Amino acid sequence: MGVLHKLLSASLVMLSAWSADVPAQAWPTRPISLVVPFAAGGPTDVVARTLAASMSKTLGQTVIVENKVGAGGTIAAAFVAKAAPDGYTLFIHHNGMATSTALYRKLPYDALADFEYIGQAVDVPMTLLARKDFPANNLTELIAYVRANQDKINLANAGLGAVSQLCGLMFERALGVKFTAIPFQGTAPAMQALLGGQVDLLCDQTTQTIPQIKAGSVKFYGVTTRNRIKALPEAPTLAEQGLKDFEVLVWHGIYAPRGTPRPVLASLNAALRTALKDPDVTRRMAELGAEVVPESKQSPEGLQTWLKSEIDKWGPVIKAAGAFAD
Ligand code: MLT
């Protein structure tokens, strides 16, 4: 009996050690899906595809980008929150992960409780643009023009929860004006509408706008960062042109559904950190004005702390602005 008991205990110990190691050994055996909450070809998609290509090399499996659009990113967040926590579904999102918690009265997920944190990736400046034939040629002219014609002007965005919406809202509040909002499922289609002259204004990330600014296919009024950026050194900030304290920086985090095994999360974090040092990634990001975040933010704890602080920061601002949806 004693011998049998010992044998049984030994097998149980071996079995539990094996189970704990299984995810790390057996995963990934098939492609991993990285869910992007906005349209293909747009700023979030560009960051996601650049990271996915590098992470695929490290993980030995393809990381496939899957665009799940709608409701300012909240449809994708709800999808990932309910996905199997098996390491085959990941999520990339930006500031909208925090702002949506205040913008929507009811969300079918809890941004803090329903996800595992993998790490932050890059920060991206925004730019304020108009269609090429818009009457204002610089920020001073733009401010005068929109104050006189606000009821005739529309502003494209990617819905409530998108940073284009947040940036537009901040611009309206800074000037005390209100435009007609035209929502798209991402700023990729919003940019097409701007290029086609169907919408007037768009506030969007450099990861999409730098090629258009350099080609001169849009009117460009400045960057939304505190300081000028390396990728557009001649471009003034909106703040230095008189919109004091106007600052929007877009941060990106990578998440997994709550309950994803720890060894899998550790491997994903390692693959993310490797990607953020990959010269193909750093070169592409620098060309598009994006900056890799410091190592402390690349950790799961760094992302979790940051998300919490962003929820605390934006909640009161959004409530004061009164911009809500059900
Ligand atoms: C996108 O990827 O289309 C943008 O990040 C949407 C947005 O403005 O937030």
Residues whose N, C-alpha, C, O or C-beta is under 5 A from the ligand:
A	BS01	MLT	F38 A39 G42 P43 T44 D45 A158 A162 V163 S164 Q165 G186 T187 A188
